Amino acid sequence: MVKVYAVALAVGAVALVYWLFSATLAESAGRAAWDPATRWGSRGKAAIGAVIGFGMGGLSAEFAPIELAWPIALVIAMVAALLSIYWVRYAVGQSEAR
């Protein structure tokens, strides 16, 4: 399962870097259609947050100092993904309120 969490974290990190580069490129070129926030919106942000949270939560549970069975580590990873979705939605709401 460690490999699954590592792949999820790597995919999430690559997606986050892609998001940042494409948003920067869209803003500098003046093309709103290229902006990932326009194309995917808050659901895209939440999906990337969930993938990163799943990977980080799973790796943290697998490498915890106490021995956890893999189903417990999987549950911890899924809880981390759900909390990441909540956090992304909260952060987006805070940034739009200003």
Secondary structure, DSSP 8 states (H G I E B T S, - for coil): -HHHHHHHHHHHHHHHHHHHHHHHHHHHHT-GGG-HHHHTHHHHHHHHHHHHHHHHHHHHHHT-SS---HHHHHHHHHHHHHHHHHHHHHHHHHHHH-
